[in-house]
Amino acid sequence: MESSFGIIAEPNRRSILRLLAASECSVGEIERELRMSQPSVSKHLRVLREAGFVESRVEAQRRVYRLRPEPLMEVDEWLAPFRRFWTAHVDALERHLDRMEQTSSKGKKR
């Protein structure tokens, strides 16, 4: 089976996941929102469902999909060190810009 990273590497699947993160959707709603064909949406949903990223339920004559967060935890855990790396660098940039602003303000008061 493909890894979580391989599955979300596909742009259409990421778009479907983003859409489902906001709310449950039927295949038709996904088609309309993402302007994709029904066979394409169904193919990507099958991959996402088999990998555990989404689950579906039957509602009248349609199948409604929703996001399952558990597989995304693997991705989140992998990203954690990078998040810490960028947080430290952004914090350092913010301190540098604050010092520059303070220096600039002092120069204007003369």
MOPAC internal coordinates of N, CA, C and O (Angstrom, degrees):
PM7 1SCF
backbone

  N    0.0000 0     0.00 0     0.00 0    0    0    0
  C    1.4609 1     0.00 0     0.00 0    1    0    0
  C    1.5354 1   109.33 1     0.00 0    2    1    0
  O    1.2310 1   121.29 1   -35.46 1    3    2    1
  N    1.2880 1   115.14 1   144.54 1    3    2    1
  C    1.4638 1   122.84 1   179.73 1    5    3    2
  C    1.5285 1   110.35 1   -65.65 1    6    5    3
  O    1.2310 1   120.25 1   -33.86 1    7    6    5
  N    1.3383 1   117.14 1   146.14 1    7    6    5
  C    1.4658 1   120.47 1   178.39 1    9    7    6
  C    1.5260 1   110.12 1   -71.77 1   10    9    7
  O    1.2310 1   121.32 1   -15.88 1   11   10    9
  N    1.3123 1   115.07 1   164.12 1   11   10    9
  C    1.4721 1   120.33 1   176.17 1   13   11   10
  C    1.5224 1   110.86 1   -55.28 1   14   13   11
  O    1.2310 1   120.95 1   140.42 1   15   14   13
  N    1.3261 1   115.80 1   -39.58 1   15   14   13
  C    1.4596 1   119.85 1  -178.37 1   17   15   14
  C    1.5227 1   111.23 1   -66.95 1   18   17   15
  O    1.2310 1   120.48 1   139.84 1   19   18   17
  N    1.3203 1   116.68 1   -40.16 1   19   18   17
  C    1.4543 1   120.23 1   177.52 1   21   19   18
  C    1.5181 1   111.95 1   -64.00 1   22   21   19
  O    1.2310 1   121.10 1   142.75 1   23   22   21
  N    1.3073 1   115.49 1   -37.25 1   23   22   21
  C    1.4627 1   120.02 1  -179.08 1   25   23   22
  C    1.5251 1   110.96 1   -68.81 1   26   25   23
  O    1.2310 1   120.06 1   133.98 1   27   26   25
  N    1.3216 1   117.48 1   -46.02 1   27   26   25
  C    1.4680 1   119.10 1  -177.77 1   29   27   26
  C    1.5244 1   112.67 1   -82.41 1   30   29   27
  O    1.2310 1   120.15 1   176.37 1   31   30   29
  N    1.3222 1   117.31 1    -3.63 1   31   30   29
  C    1.4669 1   119.61 1   176.96 1   33   31   30
  C    1.5277 1   111.05 1   -68.58 1   34   33   31
  O    1.2310 1   120.39 1   155.64 1   35   34   33
  N    1.3248 1   116.86 1   -24.36 1   35   34   33
  C    1.4599 1   121.26 1  -177.95 1   37   35   34
  C    1.5280 1   109.18 1   -77.37 1   38   37   35
  O    1.2310 1   119.44 1   -58.76 1   39   38   37
  N    1.3493 1   118.68 1   121.24 1   39   38   37
  C    1.4733 1   121.76 1  -174.55 1   41   39   38
  C    1.5261 1   115.44 1   -57.20 1   42   41   39
  O    1.2310 1   120.00 1   141.51 1   43   42   41
  N    1.3306 1   117.61 1   -38.49 1   43   42   41
  C    1.4674 1   119.00 1   179.87 1   45   43   42
  C    1.5260 1   111.16 1   -66.19 1   46   45   43
  O    1.2310 1   120.42 1   142.74 1   47   46   45
  N    1.3121 1   116.80 1   -37.26 1   47   46   45
  C    1.4660 1   119.69 1   177.91 1   49   47   46
  C    1.5246 1   110.75 1   -66.33 1   50   49   47
  O    1.2310 1   120.64 1   140.17 1   51   50   49
  N    1.3286 1   116.39 1   -39.83 1   51   50   49
  C    1.4715 1   119.00 1   176.75 1   53   51   50
  C    1.5170 1   110.36 1   -62.21 1   54   53   51
  O    1.2310 1   120.35 1   140.07 1   55   54   53
  N    1.3227 1   116.94 1   -39.93 1   55   54   53
  C    1.4698 1   120.51 1   178.29 1   57   55   54
  C    1.5269 1   110.86 1   -63.06 1   58   57   55
  O    1.2310 1   120.46 1   138.26 1   59   58   57
  N    1.3141 1   116.73 1   -41.74 1   59   58   57
  C    1.4660 1   120.15 1   177.95 1   61   59   58
  C    1.5229 1   110.25 1   -64.34 1   62   61   59
  O    1.2310 1   120.01 1   136.50 1   63   62   61
  N    1.3209 1   117.59 1   -43.50 1   63   62   61
  C    1.4662 1   120.52 1   178.83 1   65   63   62
  C    1.5262 1   111.24 1   -62.18 1   66   65   63
  O    1.2310 1   120.34 1   138.71 1   67   66   65
  N    1.3313 1   116.95 1   -41.29 1   67   66   65
  C    1.4710 1   120.91 1   177.99 1   69   67   66
  C    1.5205 1   110.60 1   -60.90 1   70   69   67
  O    1.2310 1   120.84 1   136.64 1   71   70   69
  N    1.3111 1   115.99 1   -43.36 1   71   70   69
  C    1.4583 1   121.11 1   179.43 1   73   71   70
  C    1.5285 1   110.87 1   -63.99 1   74   73   71
  O    1.2310 1   120.54 1   135.27 1   75   74   73
  N    1.3233 1   116.57 1   -44.73 1   75   74   73
  C    1.4635 1   120.37 1  -179.38 1   77   75   74
  C    1.5259 1   112.45 1   -71.92 1   78   77   75
  O    1.2310 1   120.07 1   159.17 1   79   78   77
  N    1.3121 1   117.47 1   -20.83 1   79   78   77
  C    1.4670 1   119.94 1   175.79 1   81   79   78
  C    1.5213 1   110.38 1   -67.15 1   82   81   79
  O    1.2310 1   120.65 1   152.53 1   83   82   81
  N    1.3201 1   116.37 1   -27.47 1   83   82   81
  C    1.4643 1   121.19 1  -179.94 1   85   83   82
  C    1.5243 1   111.39 1   -82.35 1   86   85   83
  O    1.2310 1   120.06 1   140.26 1   87   86   85
  N    1.3449 1   117.50 1   -39.74 1   87   86   85
  C    1.4671 1   120.42 1  -179.90 1   89   87   86
  C    1.5234 1   110.44 1  -170.72 1   90   89   87
  O    1.2310 1   121.13 1   -16.90 1   91   90   89
  N    1.3079 1   115.44 1   163.10 1   91   90   89
  C    1.4568 1   120.97 1   174.64 1   93   91   90
  C    1.5237 1   108.85 1   -65.00 1   94   93   91
  O    1.2310 1   120.49 1   -32.37 1   95   94   93
  N    1.3396 1   116.66 1   147.63 1   95   94   93
  C    1.4655 1   121.03 1  -179.32 1   97   95   94
  C    1.5196 1   110.29 1  -144.42 1   98   97   95
  O    1.2310 1   121.53 1   -29.42 1   99   98   97
  N    1.3063 1   114.69 1   150.58 1   99   98   97
  C    1.4648 1   120.57 1   171.56 1  101   99   98
  C    1.5225 1   108.03 1   -86.35 1  102  101   99
  O    1.2310 1   120.89 1   -11.90 1  103  102  101
  N    1.3219 1   115.89 1   168.10 1  103  102  101
  C    1.4672 1   120.36 1   177.00 1  105  103  102
  C    1.5279 1   109.85 1   -58.17 1  106  105  103
  O    1.2310 1   120.33 1   136.57 1  107  106  105
  N    1.3313 1   116.97 1   -43.43 1  107  106  105
  C    1.4666 1   120.96 1   179.64 1  109  107  106
  C    1.5172 1   112.66 1   -61.21 1  110  109  107
  O    1.2310 1   120.47 1   139.93 1  111  110  109
  N    1.3195 1   116.70 1   -40.07 1  111  110  109
  C    1.4752 1   119.90 1   178.66 1  113  111  110
  C    1.5209 1   110.67 1   -66.28 1  114  113  111
  O    1.2310 1   120.53 1   140.78 1  115  114  113
  N    1.3152 1   116.60 1   -39.22 1  115  114  113
  C    1.4720 1   120.35 1   177.71 1  117  115  114
  C    1.5259 1   109.77 1   -64.84 1  118  117  115
  O    1.2310 1   120.61 1   135.39 1  119  118  117
  N    1.3356 1   116.45 1   -44.61 1  119  118  117
  C    1.4733 1   120.97 1   177.23 1  121  119  118
  C    1.5244 1   110.95 1   -53.56 1  122  121  119
  O    1.2310 1   121.26 1   127.88 1  123  122  121
  N    1.3290 1   115.20 1   -52.12 1  123  122  121
  C    1.4799 1   119.85 1  -176.69 1  125  123  122
  C    1.5219 1   111.56 1   -65.37 1  126  125  123
  O    1.2310 1   120.50 1   133.56 1  127  126  125
  N    1.3090 1   116.65 1   -46.44 1  127  126  125
  C    1.4732 1   120.36 1  -176.09 1  129  127  126
  C    1.5264 1   111.95 1   -64.80 1  130  129  127
  O    1.2310 1   120.51 1   138.46 1  131  130  129
  N    1.3245 1   116.64 1   -41.54 1  131  130  129
  C    1.4655 1   120.54 1  -175.69 1  133  131  130
  C    1.5281 1   113.13 1   -98.39 1  134  133  131
  O    1.2310 1   120.48 1   178.21 1  135  134  133
  N    1.3436 1   116.69 1    -1.79 1  135  134  133
  C    1.4631 1   122.15 1  -179.96 1  137  135  134
  C    1.5292 1   111.51 1    53.71 1  138  137  135
  O    1.2310 1   122.09 1  -129.87 1  139  138  137
  N    1.3224 1   113.60 1    50.13 1  139  138  137
  C    1.4597 1   121.04 1   178.31 1  141  139  138
  C    1.5269 1   108.44 1  -117.12 1  142  141  139
  O    1.2310 1   120.82 1   -22.59 1  143  142  141
  N    1.3146 1   116.05 1   157.41 1  143  142  141
  C    1.4649 1   120.40 1   177.65 1  145  143  142
  C    1.5310 1   109.96 1   -74.34 1  146  145  143
  O    1.2310 1   120.94 1   -24.25 1  147  146  145
  N    1.3243 1   115.81 1   155.75 1  147  146  145
  C    1.4610 1   120.56 1   179.34 1  149  147  146
  C    1.5277 1   111.76 1   -59.81 1  150  149  147
  O    1.2310 1   119.17 1   135.67 1  151  150  149
  N    1.3566 1   119.19 1   -44.33 1  151  150  149
  C    1.4659 1   118.28 1   179.10 1  153  151  150
  C    1.5346 1   112.75 1   -61.63 1  154  153  151
  O    1.2310 1   120.62 1   142.93 1  155  154  153
  N    1.3214 1   116.42 1   -37.07 1  155  154  153
  C    1.4654 1   120.48 1   179.41 1  157  155  154
  C    1.5313 1   110.70 1   -67.27 1  158  157  155
  O    1.2310 1   120.39 1   133.94 1  159  158  157
  N    1.3172 1   116.85 1   -46.06 1  159  158  157
  C    1.4675 1   120.89 1   178.26 1  161  159  158
  C    1.5235 1   109.56 1   -59.92 1  162  161  159
  O    1.2310 1   120.32 1   133.42 1  163  162  161
  N    1.3235 1   117.00 1   -46.58 1  163  162  161
  C    1.4672 1   120.93 1  -179.01 1  165  163  162
  C    1.5246 1   111.63 1   -61.27 1  166  165  163
  O    1.2310 1   120.74 1   138.82 1  167  166  165
  N    1.3389 1   116.19 1   -41.18 1  167  166  165
  C    1.4757 1   120.68 1   179.19 1  169  167  166
  C    1.5264 1   110.36 1   -61.05 1  170  169  167
  O    1.2310 1   120.36 1   132.13 1  171  170  169
  N    1.3344 1   116.92 1   -47.87 1  171  170  169
  C    1.4606 1   120.40 1  -178.46 1  173  171  170
  C    1.5300 1   111.37 1   -68.05 1  174  173  171
  O    1.2310 1   120.43 1   141.62 1  175  174  173
  N    1.3199 1   116.77 1   -38.38 1  175  174  173
  C    1.4697 1   119.51 1   177.77 1  177  175  174
  C    1.5259 1   110.98 1   -64.86 1  178  177  175
  O    1.2310 1   120.15 1   143.65 1  179  178  177
  N    1.3245 1   117.33 1   -36.35 1  179  178  177
  C    1.4657 1   120.21 1   177.70 1  181  179  178
  C    1.5300 1   110.15 1   -61.78 1  182  181  179
  O    1.2310 1   120.36 1   134.20 1  183  182  181
  N    1.3335 1   116.92 1   -45.80 1  183  182  181
  C    1.4679 1   120.96 1   178.75 1  185  183  182
  C    1.5299 1   109.98 1   -61.54 1  186  185  183
  O    1.2310 1   120.45 1   133.57 1  187  186  185
  N    1.3256 1   116.74 1   -46.43 1  187  186  185
  C    1.4611 1   121.08 1  -179.36 1  189  187  186
  C    1.5283 1   111.44 1   -64.30 1  190  189  187
  O    1.2310 1   120.43 1   141.18 1  191  190  189
  N    1.3184 1   116.78 1   -38.82 1  191  190  189
  C    1.4700 1   120.79 1   179.61 1  193  191  190
  C    1.5287 1   110.69 1   -68.07 1  194  193  191
  O    1.2310 1   120.15 1   134.55 1  195  194  193
  N    1.3317 1   117.31 1   -45.45 1  195  194  193
  C    1.4643 1   121.08 1  -179.51 1  197  195  194
  C    1.5256 1   111.63 1   -63.44 1  198  197  195
  O    1.2310 1   120.35 1   149.89 1  199  198  197
  N    1.3282 1   116.94 1   -30.11 1  199  198  197
  C    1.4608 1   121.41 1   178.65 1  201  199  198
  C    1.5263 1   112.11 1   -85.67 1  202  201  199
  O    1.2310 1   120.38 1   173.89 1  203  202  201
  N    1.3384 1   116.87 1    -6.11 1  203  202  201
  C    1.4558 1   120.53 1   177.56 1  205  203  202
  C    1.5186 1   115.32 1    87.87 1  206  205  203
  O    1.2310 1   119.83 1  -173.08 1  207  206  205
  N    1.3372 1   117.94 1     6.92 1  207  206  205
  C    1.4616 1   120.85 1  -179.48 1  209  207  206
  C    1.5199 1   112.77 1   -74.30 1  210  209  207
  O    1.2310 1   120.53 1   149.70 1  211  210  209
  N    1.3245 1   116.60 1   -30.30 1  211  210  209
  C    1.4622 1   121.02 1   179.97 1  213  211  210
  C    1.5219 1   109.38 1  -133.63 1  214  213  211
  O    1.2310 1   121.45 1   -19.64 1  215  214  213
  N    1.3104 1   114.84 1   160.36 1  215  214  213
  C    1.4580 1   121.03 1   171.68 1  217  215  214
  C    1.5139 1   107.73 1  -136.49 1  218  217  215
  O    1.2310 1   121.10 1   -19.59 1  219  218  217
  N    1.3188 1   115.51 1   160.41 1  219  218  217
  C    1.4594 1   118.56 1  -177.14 1  221  219  218
  C    1.5181 1   110.08 1  -129.99 1  222  221  219
  O    1.2310 1   122.40 1   -19.04 1  223  222  221
  N    1.3072 1   113.01 1   160.96 1  223  222  221
  C    1.4600 1   120.71 1   173.48 1  225  223  222
  C    1.5147 1   106.87 1  -140.99 1  226  225  223
  O    1.2310 1   121.14 1   -27.08 1  227  226  225
  N    1.3060 1   115.42 1   152.92 1  227  226  225
  C    1.4520 1   120.26 1   179.75 1  229  227  226
  C    1.5146 1   108.26 1   -90.56 1  230  229  227
  O    1.2310 1   121.60 1   -49.01 1  231  230  229
  N    1.3289 1   114.54 1   130.99 1  231  230  229
  C    1.4658 1   121.98 1   179.01 1  233  231  230
  C    1.5295 1   106.69 1  -131.32 1  234  233  231
  O    1.2310 1   120.91 1   -76.55 1  235  234  233
  N    1.3122 1   115.86 1   103.45 1  235  234  233
  C    1.4734 1   121.92 1  -175.38 1  237  235  234
  C    1.5282 1   108.71 1    58.55 1  238  237  235
  O    1.2310 1   119.95 1    61.39 1  239  238  237
  N    1.3257 1   117.71 1  -118.61 1  239  238  237
  C    1.4640 1   121.95 1  -177.39 1  241  239  238
  C    1.5262 1   113.28 1   -97.70 1  242  241  239
  O    1.2310 1   119.85 1  -169.25 1  243  242  241
  N    1.2963 1   117.88 1    10.75 1  243  242  241
  C    1.4675 1   118.83 1  -176.78 1  245  243  242
  C    1.5170 1   111.06 1  -130.65 1  246  245  243
  O    1.2310 1   121.60 1   -19.28 1  247  246  245
  N    1.2946 1   114.53 1   160.72 1  247  246  245
  C    1.4561 1   122.38 1   177.16 1  249  247  246
  C    1.5307 1   107.11 1  -105.35 1  250  249  247
  O    1.2310 1   120.90 1   -52.14 1  251  250  249
  N    1.3313 1   115.89 1   127.86 1  251  250  249
  C    1.4642 1   121.37 1  -178.16 1  253  251  250
  C    1.5298 1   108.00 1  -109.32 1  254  253  251
  O    1.2310 1   121.14 1   -48.07 1  255  254  253
  N    1.3219 1   115.42 1   131.93 1  255  254  253
  C    1.4615 1   121.46 1  -177.06 1  257  255  254
  C    1.5147 1   110.53 1  -107.32 1  258  257  255
  O    1.2310 1   121.73 1   -32.00 1  259  258  257
  N    1.3248 1   114.29 1   148.00 1  259  258  257
  C    1.4618 1   120.25 1   174.53 1  261  259  258
  C    1.5212 1   109.05 1  -141.62 1  262  261  259
  O    1.2310 1   121.56 1   -22.83 1  263  262  261
  N    1.3025 1   114.62 1   157.17 1  263  262  261
  C    1.4561 1   122.99 1  -178.25 1  265  263  262
  C    1.5189 1   110.39 1   -75.66 1  266  265  263
  O    1.2310 1   120.54 1   -38.67 1  267  266  265
  N    1.3231 1   116.58 1   141.33 1  267  266  265
  C    1.4580 1   122.75 1   170.79 1  269  267  266
  C    1.5287 1   105.83 1  -111.67 1  270  269  267
  O    1.2310 1   119.31 1   -60.77 1  271  270  269
  N    1.3109 1   118.93 1   119.23 1  271  270  269
  C    1.4628 1   120.69 1  -173.26 1  273  271  270
  C    1.5279 1   115.64 1   -76.27 1  274  273  271
  O    1.2310 1   119.58 1   160.67 1  275  274  273
  N    1.3126 1   118.41 1   -19.33 1  275  274  273
  C    1.4653 1   120.01 1  -173.27 1  277  275  274
  C    1.5320 1   114.56 1   -55.40 1  278  277  275
  O    1.2310 1   118.77 1   132.38 1  279  278  277
  N    1.3370 1   119.95 1   -47.62 1  279  278  277
  C    1.4679 1   118.64 1   179.93 1  281  279  278
  C    1.5286 1   113.42 1   -63.78 1  282  281  279
  O    1.2310 1   120.55 1   154.08 1  283  282  281
  N    1.3120 1   116.56 1   -25.92 1  283  282  281
  C    1.4662 1   119.67 1   179.10 1  285  283  282
  C    1.5268 1   111.53 1   -73.16 1  286  285  283
  O    1.2310 1   120.51 1   163.76 1  287  286  285
  N    1.3195 1   116.63 1   -16.24 1  287  286  285
  C    1.4639 1   119.98 1   178.32 1  289  287  286
  C    1.5239 1   110.84 1   -64.16 1  290  289  287
  O    1.2310 1   119.95 1   145.05 1  291  290  289
  N    1.3350 1   117.70 1   -34.95 1  291  290  289
  C    1.4623 1   121.90 1   176.55 1  293  291  290
  C    1.5270 1   109.90 1   -59.92 1  294  293  291
  O    1.2310 1   120.88 1   135.39 1  295  294  293
  N    1.3085 1   115.92 1   -44.61 1  295  294  293
  C    1.4598 1   121.40 1   179.46 1  297  295  294
  C    1.5235 1   109.86 1   -65.99 1  298  297  295
  O    1.2310 1   120.33 1   136.40 1  299  298  297
  N    1.3183 1   116.98 1   -43.60 1  299  298  297
  C    1.4586 1   121.83 1  -179.80 1  301  299  298
  C    1.5304 1   110.87 1   -61.69 1  302  301  299
  O    1.2310 1   120.51 1   136.90 1  303  302  301
  N    1.3204 1   116.63 1   -43.10 1  303  302  301
  C    1.4781 1   120.27 1   178.33 1  305  303  302
  C    1.5217 1   110.90 1   -62.44 1  306  305  303
  O    1.2310 1   120.49 1   139.92 1  307  306  305
  N    1.3233 1   116.66 1   -40.08 1  307  306  305
  C    1.4492 1   120.42 1   179.91 1  309  307  306
  C    1.5325 1   110.94 1   -66.46 1  310  309  307
  O    1.2310 1   120.55 1   144.59 1  311  310  309
  N    1.3338 1   116.55 1   -35.41 1  311  310  309
  C    1.4659 1   121.22 1  -178.06 1  313  311  310
  C    1.5268 1   113.49 1   -77.38 1  314  313  311
  O    1.2310 1   119.68 1   161.20 1  315  314  313
  N    1.3187 1   118.22 1   -18.80 1  315  314  313
  C    1.4700 1   121.96 1  -173.76 1  317  315  314
  C    1.5342 1   113.48 1   -51.16 1  318  317  315
  O    1.2310 1   118.17 1   130.69 1  319  318  317
  N    1.3217 1   121.10 1   -49.31 1  319  318  317
  C    1.4693 1   119.33 1  -179.59 1  321  319  318
  C    1.5254 1   112.73 1   -63.38 1  322  321  319
  O    1.2310 1   120.65 1   146.31 1  323  322  321
  N    1.3306 1   116.37 1   -33.69 1  323  322  321
  C    1.4575 1   119.71 1   179.12 1  325  323  322
  C    1.5240 1   110.45 1   -70.34 1  326  325  323
  O    1.2310 1   120.88 1   143.51 1  327  326  325
  N    1.3224 1   115.92 1   -36.49 1  327  326  325
  C    1.4683 1   120.55 1   177.11 1  329  327  326
  C    1.5259 1   109.34 1   -61.96 1  330  329  327
  O    1.2310 1   120.50 1   135.56 1  331  330  329
  N    1.3379 1   116.65 1   -44.44 1  331  330  329
  C    1.4826 1   120.25 1   178.00 1  333  331  330
  C    1.5241 1   110.48 1   -63.28 1  334  333  331
  O    1.2310 1   120.44 1   139.07 1  335  334  333
  N    1.3314 1   116.76 1   -40.93 1  335  334  333
  C    1.4600 1   121.20 1   178.40 1  337  335  334
  C    1.5203 1   110.64 1   -58.64 1  338  337  335
  O    1.2310 1   120.47 1   129.29 1  339  338  337
  N    1.3302 1   116.71 1   -50.71 1  339  338  337
  C    1.4602 1   120.05 1  -177.46 1  341  339  338
  C    1.5168 1   111.81 1   -69.33 1  342  341  339
  O    1.2310 1   119.72 1   144.31 1  343  342  341
  N    1.3141 1   118.14 1   -35.69 1  343  342  341
  C    1.4623 1   120.83 1   177.90 1  345  343  342
  C    1.5238 1   110.04 1   -60.47 1  346  345  343
  O    1.2310 1   120.56 1   134.84 1  347  346  345
  N    1.3205 1   116.53 1   -45.16 1  347  346  345
  C    1.4698 1   120.34 1   179.32 1  349  347  346
  C    1.5259 1   110.64 1   -62.20 1  350  349  347
  O    1.2310 1   120.00 1   138.09 1  351  350  349
  N    1.3264 1   117.61 1   -41.91 1  351  350  349
  C    1.4569 1   120.43 1  -179.05 1  353  351  350
  C    1.5304 1   112.05 1   -71.03 1  354  353  351
  O    1.2310 1   120.08 1   142.00 1  355  354  353
  N    1.2967 1   117.46 1   -38.00 1  355  354  353
  C    1.4668 1   120.58 1   178.01 1  357  355  354
  C    1.5310 1   109.61 1   -67.34 1  358  357  355
  O    1.2310 1   120.32 1   139.88 1  359  358  357
  N    1.3343 1   117.00 1   -40.12 1  359  358  357
  C    1.4621 1   120.32 1   176.79 1  361  359  358
  C    1.5281 1   111.11 1   -61.61 1  362  361  359
  O    1.2310 1   120.51 1   138.19 1  363  362  361
  N    1.3306 1   116.64 1   -41.81 1  363  362  361
  C    1.4726 1   120.57 1   178.62 1  365  363  362
  C    1.5253 1   110.30 1   -64.82 1  366  365  363
  O    1.2310 1   119.95 1   139.12 1  367  366  365
  N    1.3177 1   117.70 1   -40.88 1  367  366  365
  C    1.4592 1   121.23 1   177.09 1  369  367  366
  C    1.5253 1   110.53 1   -62.47 1  370  369  367
  O    1.2310 1   120.25 1   137.04 1  371  370  369
  N    1.3183 1   117.13 1   -42.96 1  371  370  369
  C    1.4615 1   120.83 1   179.48 1  373  371  370
  C    1.5379 1   110.79 1   -61.55 1  374  373  371
  O    1.2310 1   120.20 1   136.54 1  375  374  373
  N    1.3339 1   117.23 1   -43.46 1  375  374  373
  C    1.4716 1   120.21 1   177.49 1  377  375  374
  C    1.5272 1   110.69 1   -62.11 1  378  377  375
  O    1.2310 1   120.26 1   138.27 1  379  378  377
  N    1.3266 1   117.11 1   -41.73 1  379  378  377
  C    1.4672 1   121.63 1   179.57 1  381  379  378
  C    1.5325 1   110.40 1   -62.76 1  382  381  379
  O    1.2310 1   120.55 1   134.69 1  383  382  381
  N    1.3232 1   116.55 1   -45.31 1  383  382  381
  C    1.4653 1   119.81 1   179.81 1  385  383  382
  C    1.5236 1   111.46 1   -65.34 1  386  385  383
  O    1.2310 1   120.17 1   143.04 1  387  386  385
  N    1.3289 1   117.29 1   -36.96 1  387  386  385
  C    1.4670 1   120.50 1   176.11 1  389  387  386
  C    1.5202 1   110.64 1   -61.95 1  390  389  387
  O    1.2310 1   120.31 1   136.59 1  391  390  389
  N    1.3488 1   117.01 1   -43.41 1  391  390  389
  C    1.4739 1   120.48 1   178.60 1  393  391  390
  C    1.5228 1   110.47 1   -63.54 1  394  393  391
  O    1.2310 1   120.52 1   138.85 1  395  394  393
  N    1.3306 1   116.62 1   -41.15 1  395  394  393
  C    1.4659 1   120.02 1   179.06 1  397  395  394
  C    1.5278 1   110.30 1   -63.06 1  398  397  395
  O    1.2310 1   120.58 1   138.26 1  399  398  397
  N    1.3235 1   116.50 1   -41.74 1  399  398  397
  C    1.4628 1   121.27 1   179.75 1  401  399  398
  C    1.5276 1   110.70 1   -64.74 1  402  401  399
  O    1.2310 1   120.53 1   138.64 1  403  402  401
  N    1.3232 1   116.60 1   -41.36 1  403  402  401
  C    1.4640 1   120.36 1   179.28 1  405  403  402
  C    1.5309 1   110.18 1   -65.16 1  406  405  403
  O    1.2310 1   120.43 1   137.75 1  407  406  405
  N    1.3204 1   116.78 1   -42.25 1  407  406  405
  C    1.4637 1   121.21 1   178.30 1  409  407  406
  C    1.5222 1   110.85 1   -63.07 1  410  409  407
  O    1.2310 1   120.85 1   137.87 1  411  410  409
  N    1.3277 1   115.97 1   -42.13 1  411  410  409
  C    1.4576 1   122.20 1   179.48 1  413  411  410
  C    1.5353 1   110.28 1   -65.02 1  414  413  411
  O    1.2310 1   120.47 1   138.44 1  415  414  413
  N    1.3278 1   116.70 1   -41.56 1  415  414  413
  C    1.4699 1   120.80 1   179.46 1  417  415  414
  C    1.5115 1   111.25 1   -65.16 1  418  417  415
  O    1.2310 1   119.71 1   140.78 1  419  418  417
  N    1.3150 1   118.16 1   -39.22 1  419  418  417
  C    1.4668 1   122.06 1   179.32 1  421  419  418
  C    1.5117 1   110.61 1   -65.64 1  422  421  419
  O    1.2310 1   120.47 1   141.95 1  423  422  421
  N    1.3338 1   116.70 1   -38.05 1  423  422  421
  C    1.4535 1   121.18 1   179.68 1  425  423  422
  C    1.5123 1   112.49 1   -67.77 1  426  425  423
  O    1.2310 1   119.21 1   149.23 1  427  426  425
  N    1.3059 1   119.12 1   -30.77 1  427  426  425
  C    1.4640 1   122.80 1  -179.60 1  429  427  426
  C    1.5117 1   112.11 1   -77.93 1  430  429  427
  O    1.2310 1   119.25 1   155.98 1  431  430  429
  N    1.3197 1   119.03 1   -24.02 1  431  430  429
  C    1.4639 1   123.12 1  -176.66 1  433  431  430
  C    1.5134 1   111.54 1   -78.03 1  434  433  431
  O    1.2310 1   119.12 1   165.20 1  435  434  433
  N    1.3003 1   119.28 1   -14.80 1  435  434  433
  C    1.4715 1   121.67 1  -177.68 1  437  435  434
  C    1.4571 1   113.00 1   -68.67 1  438  437  435
  O    1.2310 1   120.10 1   180.00 1  439  438  437

